[in-house]
Structures are given as C-alpha cells and as structure tokens.
Amino acid sequence: MTLFIITLLILTATSAATALLALLPPTAGSGRAANLLGSCGATAGCLAGLCALAFSPWSETVSLSLPWGLPIGACTLGLDPLSRIFLLPVFGLGLVCSISGGMALRHERPQEHNLAAHWFFYLLLLLGLTLVMAARDAVFFMLSWELMSLAPFFLIDFYDGDRQVRDASWVYLVAAHLGAVALMAFFVLLWQSTGTTSLEVLQGGAVMQGVVRDAGPGVLTALFVLAVLGFGAKVGLGPTHVWLPEAYPAAPIHVSALLSGAMINAGPYGIIRSLGLLAPPGTAPEWWGWALLLIGLGTGVVGILKALGQSNLKRLLAYSSVENMGLIFMGLGAGLIGLSCGNAWIATLGMAGCLMHMLNHAGFKGLLFLCAGEVLYATGTVRMELLGGLQKRLPLLGAFFAIGVASIACLPPLSGFASELVLALSFLDGPNLPGLERQVGLLLALAGLALISGLAIALYTKAYGITFLGEPRTGFAANARPLGWKILWPLALLVMVCIAGGLAAPAFFDLASMTGLAALPMPNDMQAGAAMGQEHARTSLAMVSLVGSIALGLSLAGIILRKRMLKRRKVASMPTWSCGYQGGSPRIQYTDAGFSEPLGKVFAPGMGLKVRLDLDSRLFPERATASVTAPDRLRNGFYTPLFEGIERVCNACKIIQHGKIHLYILYILATVVGLLIWGLSA
Amino acid sequence: MKQSIIVYFVQFVLALVLAPLLPGIINRVKAKFAGRHGKPILQTYYDLAKLMRKGEVISRTTTWVFACGPAISLATTLCAIALLPLGGATSPLAFTGDFILAAYLLGMGRFAIMLSALDTGAAFEGMGASREATFSALAEPLFFLILLVLTSVTLDMGHSPYTAFSLSSLFGGQIAGAWLTGRAELLLLPCILFILLLVENCRIPVDDPNTHLELTMIHEAMVLDHSGPNLAMIVYGAALKLWFFAALIAGLLTPALPLWQQAGLRVVIVLLLAVIVGIVESVMARLRMDRVPYLLGGASAMAALALILTQAR
C-alpha cells in the first residue's frame, strides 16, 4: 500500500508540475522540458505502480481512509485482487505508452501544441484510472470516474486544427457524460436504498439482500440496468459504441493505445464490481448473465463486421476493440449463468476467460495501436489503400505488427488463443445446464464465438497483408521513413506480453481464475468443482503451449530445411509471375475494400458497405472511380436524428428566452402569483 | 496401453505416407468417369519428389513472409493431425479442448498461406486470399457446430466435461455405436462433415482444384507464385488437410472394434471417401461463387438442427 500511495503521489506531483509549465508561454525549451518531465513522471509513476502490484501478495485485501471534507462519502482507497488485475494493464500499458509518447511528441512544435498541457491531462488520465480501480466509496468513485472521463477530451483534441478531430472529441464528451448520468443515477439509487456510500460495506451483497427483502426486486433490476447502461457506454457495448471509432483514431497514438487498452477496461471493472455489490454469492438473477452474454455476442459480431469494412487502420482497430469487449462480456455472462445455475465449470472458466481476455487485449491492442502510430509517423497516412509493401521498408515494425495480429486473431500459440480457449471451454459445458433453451443457448453462443474468430482471421489478414505486404501503392509507402530499434524498443515489451500470454498461459490463467473467484465468490458447494475445473483448464493451457511450441519448432525446421536445400540450387529472383501479368503496376493489387467485398456481400446488413461507382460507359472510357465506405448507420440513422430532434425541441423553447429583462421579471411575477394561487387553493 | 501407442504411431506414419494418395485417387476416379485412362495414382508422390529436387523462382516483391508461409502451414497441419485419435488409439497429445486447438491450428496454417499470397502483390493471389478468408470464416462456425453436437452426445453418454471435450473421445468409436442404437440425428453429421471437407479442401462444388488462370479459383490462385520445395510443402500440406477431414468422418463411422481392426477400417474409409469425392467432382458442376455461402448456411442449419435434436432427447 505504501508503494501504491507513492505511485499516486508521483502522478499528482508531476501533473502539478506540468500544470505550472503549461501556464508559461510556450517556447521550444519549455516544450522540451514539459515533454521530458511529463513522460518521465508518467513512466516513474507506472513503474512504481507495477512494483506496488508485484511486491504485495495478490489475494491480500487492504484499504486506507484519508480525511475528506465533503458531507457525504469518504476518501477510501483499497486494493483487492479485482483492483490489482485491472491496474495491471493501466500501469503496464501506461509505462509503454508514456515512453513511446515521449518519443513521438519530441517532434511536435511547441508553438502549435502546448505539450505541458497535454502531459498534464495525460497524467490526470493515469491518476483517474488508478483511482477508479482503487476507490472504495461511491462519491469518491464518481469523482475519479469524472477525472478519468474528462481528461481524454483534452487528449483527443490534440490536433485541434482538424475539424474532424474537434468533432470526434465532442462526440466523446457527449458519450462520456450520457454514460456518467446513468452511473450517477446508479450510485444515487444505491445510496438511497442502502443508506451507505461505502463500497466496502456493500461488498458481498448482504446489505442489498435486506433491501430487496423490503422493497422488492424492482430496485435490483433498476440498479443492474443502470450499471449496464453506464459502464457499457464506456466500453462501447452495442448500440452505444458509436463514439469509439470516432474518438480513438483522432487522438495521438499513445493516447489511443492507452484508451483502448486500459481505459476501456473501466467498463468491465465497473460491472464486475457492481455485481459484487448487488447480490450475495450465487444469487444474482440468471437473466443478468443471459443479458450480458447476448449483449456481448451482438457487440462482438457488429464490431468485427464494422471493422471489416474500414480502410483506415486506426478506425479498424477501434472497431476491433468493440469486438473484443463483446468477447469479454460474453465470458462475464457465462460466468454469471454458471454461478446462478450452480455449474462450477462454466462459472470459473467464464470469469477466468473474461479477465484473461481483458489482460491479453490490453497487450495486443496496445501493441497494434502503437504500431499503427509508427506507420503514421513513417508514412504520413494510415489509409490502407495508400500503403502496402511496408514490410520491406520497415522490417522490424512489420514483424511486431505480425505478432500482434496473430495474437489478436486468436492464433495458437499466442496470447489471444489462450483466452479464447478458456472462453470456449466454458461455453462447451452448456449441455450440463438444466433446460433445453439454456443448453442450446450456450452452445449457439459458442458457434457465435467461432464466427467472430473466423471473421477476425479475415480481418487481420487484411490489416497486415494490405498494409505491409505486396508492392507500395503510392509514394506514402514507397518513401517511408526508416525506423530502427531506437524508436521501436518500447513496443518490444508488448510483443513479449503477447508471446508470454500464449506460452505462459497457465500463469495468466491462475491469476485470472483466482481473481474471478475472489470478485464473485462461489457458494461453498461449488468450490470443489471450481478447483477441478481450474486444474483441467491449466493442464489444457499447458498442453496448448506444448503443442504450439512443437508447431513453432516444426515450422522453424521446415524453414531451415528449405534454406539448406536451396543452398546449392538455382534460385531465381523475378517479378511476380501471376499467370503472366508480369510487370503490372501495383494498381492491380487487391485493396482492402476488394479484400472484404465477398464478406461484405454475405453480411450486407451487418457491415453496411456503401459503394459509389462512377464509371464511364463510353467506348473509350476515361477516368472511373469507385469508393467503398462503411459509415456507421447507427450513428447516421439513429443518433444524429435523435440529437437533431432534441436540438429542434430546444430551439423551439428559445421563444421564451429572448434577453428582454422586463419580460423575465414578468415570468417571475407570474410564477409567484401562480404558486400563491396554488397554495391558497390547496 | 503399449499396444495403443504402437497402433497410434503406425497410423500416424500411415497418414503421413498415404495422404498424397488421396488426390491421386480422386483424379483417377474423375478420369475414369470422363472415359480417360488418367494420371497414375501415385502422381502426387512423383510431383512431390520432383518439386523437392528443384530450385525456386522467388518474386522480387516478396519478403520473409512469403518464404515462411508454406512451412508454417505444413507444420500446423501436422500438429492438427497429431491431435486426432487415429485408429481409435488416443492421441498422446490429447487434452480437454484439443479440438479447439486443432481448428485454430488449421486456421493458423491458412493465415500463413493467405499472407504469403498477399505478399506477392498480384491481383490473382489477392483474390484467392480474399475468397479463402471469406469461406473459411463461414466454415469455422460450421465446424464448431458439428463438434458441439458430438460433445453434447458424449456428455449425454455419461462422460464428464474433463474427458468429453477432446477429439480422442469424440472420434474414438463410441459415436458410431450411438447412431446404431437410435440416435438417428447423428447420421446427419457425416454428411455435414463431408460438405465441410469439400469446402475446406477447395474441391468442387466450391472450388475447382484443376483450373488455372480462371477467375473462379481459390486455393490454386493463392499459390500461383510458389515453386520448388515451397510448392511441395503446400501440395503435401493440402493432402494432409484432406486426410485430416476424411479421418474425422472415418472416426464417426467406425464403431469401437478391437484396435487393429478399427485402425484398418479407418484407413479403408478414408480411401473410400477419396473415391466419393472423385465421384462428386465428376457428376457436379462448380457452384457460382455467391452460392457457396448458401451451401454453408444450409449445412450450418442442418448442424443446428442436429444440435437441437440431440439436446431435446
């Protein structure tokens, strides 16, 4: 706990220092100083945080109360397994993002961007994230939540000369606050019905049980719905995901990486934490689990389909975050279903899969976003149809991206597969549930998982193949700036996480299943089954890393064998043959839109591809253009009309607001008279 | 115990040795149907031997991805076969959930080949990769649905989750006994698996493995620029993949006989399946590209029906 407090102090102190720097008139010197200070401070804070996690026993629960000036609530900080596992990506990914952010921002001109202000908000974001995971009081939690939600607005708005970026940060702000409204209602209702704001008192659900006995289960249902709305909006659970693909691509890349790898986890954290508050072990209504499972499945399918339609690498990754959150919620849903049906296998593995996937997602999504940032730095664009052939020019970055892609596409033996295996194993036990609809439901959810992961392979083949392989399509790619170890070394840390998540999966599983059991404890009669399930899943994961290593070894053997065979033979180096279309220009290469077109036809309603053809049908056609886009129809077709409608209503109300003071006084008079009459007659 | 390991190894080696026979048989059957004499049955072996002795022509566009793809794909297919219970003998690598690993290992191999196709920068190869990605994404849930039906049957037959979720118990011989005793819905499964075999191995009616320079091909389009040992690995890997899916069907159809008989029966069924594939390819035309999703969708619907029937008992 001491180390944890030191972490908070480092983050606070450096953010205060950068705030002071931000007030100075920006010069080259102060910009460099702010960049150095901010990035070093954030790095030091994250390192201290990692030490705090490493040097205390994982299952220990500690808390600390500090003096607090407000009439309600308390400043209580705590660490328990659930907080620890969610702080792991915050500090781990925060470390990498701080270092590479410091390196990336070195090239920005201080006249254009106030770097000190940027780092101030970046540190506030880290601080807010840490406090959210550690807060043990509802009021304190909401304050930290607001800190965490507000800071990204200023971070996303970094390139504020661009209209789209300003729009994106605005959309983010609106979404963050609509979510916060639901959360506010959630905590107020919780406070009103239980009489306490302390999450420690509520932990375990015993207090809520009394409330439900008195007031009926309606309160419980309302609380659950509010929690899903509030925390779901942060995650981008469908249909509230529309802000995500706007905000992430607009932000500077170390910020997008941190947002999509660490901040998004605040959603699952909040849901798991509030589930622990709302119901005693094993008594949560079963439909909660099914609701989360279905929402997760829908979000996953929509996320991956929309991602397939994108041609902007950063947007693609943002939609894929939506998909991964879907998988995490599917695991959580299965865990709840298992808990309420008394099936230890499903409960343990569902929760463990959910938490494991959360950890792995932080690793590979952070890596991919940072790689996309380096692509942007090296070439000046992340539009895939303008790139291609980067593997030759940026071999190291290409290799990193390939490893990230293979792990996010759930290919063995890398990290994504391990968590997906645990999730799938959990769903597989569906036939042991009572009732046909439950059995078939869980099994069909597994088929949905298979569809998502099949589509993920297609998606990431496209992301890597079109961006990095083949011939450069335009000068952007052909004149890419070379990048070496000096710039890319922080990314290597995340590559190691991706590999370790697969080969050392049993250790990750132990951590996740232990945490899952601590967060949503099981009734005593299920604990033996849980232990058996853990044992078997651990063995399976160990076998996966064994078979995966064999496959890697065999691949290496095959590669070496081929090399030796070719040593004394003629190996010709020629232009691509391709049935005699030799020397064709890179323009005949497949593009990202072409690659996903067949899937776009099959899943037309889900993907919503918009094709605009401008063809010349004369005998000697001149220029023709085709453009394929995948606009978010939910945004264009639902949210935009909705908010425009609200705006119209508000505009209509302007009739009574015209700035003439004597009329305002008349309103007041009329109101007073009206109240008087009402009071008299009553 | 010892005997089963011996049986396993004999079968594994048999699979590795006999797999290239399958394309030969298919071609021979097709030739007979067309009234030709046809290539020798051992033609694939000759091809492999010739390719292994050759040098390579490598495109200047490509990188290490192109060079490594075939080796990775072959290695993952080998590992997937090693997870199968061959001849009723449990695989030494079997564990809870190994069929998920097998499916994803094949996915990994496919991923490697698709990337090496995209690495050539050619329009044909990109097209092949795009179609392969599409159809395999649709085939993945189908494969899982089939396995789900099987797991629920084995769970129903009294296995615990710890033993049921493994290829070795699903295809170990009890299933055939179950459909003989009144689980008629299980008869759907070999048919669906056969469709999956045709899709995954790019046979007619999904893809025509014998066409070249035609806009409809999938697998062949992806490997146009491979030559020499690399092409040999691809050809051999494709044969092994065919064996993998045929062995799955054989595992469903063979009852739990004594080990050696079961082992022999499985090999016979696998070879017979090659004959059936040849017949199908001779009597059918290739489907139009946009019809293939309907084929897969129909098969998935059948599998879901089998699942519901199994659960409803």
Interface residues (C-beta under 8 A of the other chain):
Chain A: W345 G388 G389 Q391 K392 P395 G398 A402 A406 A409 C410 L411 P412 F417 E420 L421 A424 L425 L428 D429 G430 P431 N432 L436 Q439 V440 L443 L444 L446 A447 G448 L449 A450 L451 S453 G454 L455 I457 A458 Y460 T461 K462 Y464 G465 I466 L469 G470 E471 M532 G533 H536 A537 T539 S540 M543 V544 L546 V547 I550 A551 L552 G553 L554 S555 L556 A557 G558 I559 L561 R562 M565 L566 R569 K570 V571 A572 S573 M574 P575 T576 W577 S578 C579 Y581 G584 P586 I588 Q589 Y590 G594 F595 S596 E597 P598 L599 K601 V602
Chain B: M52 K54 G55 E56 V57 I58 S59 R60 T61 T62 T63 V65 A67 C68 P70 A71 I72 L74 A75 T76 L78 C79 A82 L83 L93 F95 T96 G97 D98 I100 L101 A103 Y104 L105 G107 M108 R110 F111 M114 L115 L118 D119 T120 G121 A122 A123 F124 E125 G126 M127 A129 S130 R131 A133 T134 S136 A137 L138 A139 E140 P141 F143 F144 L145 L148 T151 S152 L155 D156 P161 Y162 F165 H212 L213 L224 D225 G228 P229 N230 M233 M289 D290 P293 S300 A304 L307 I308 Q311 A312
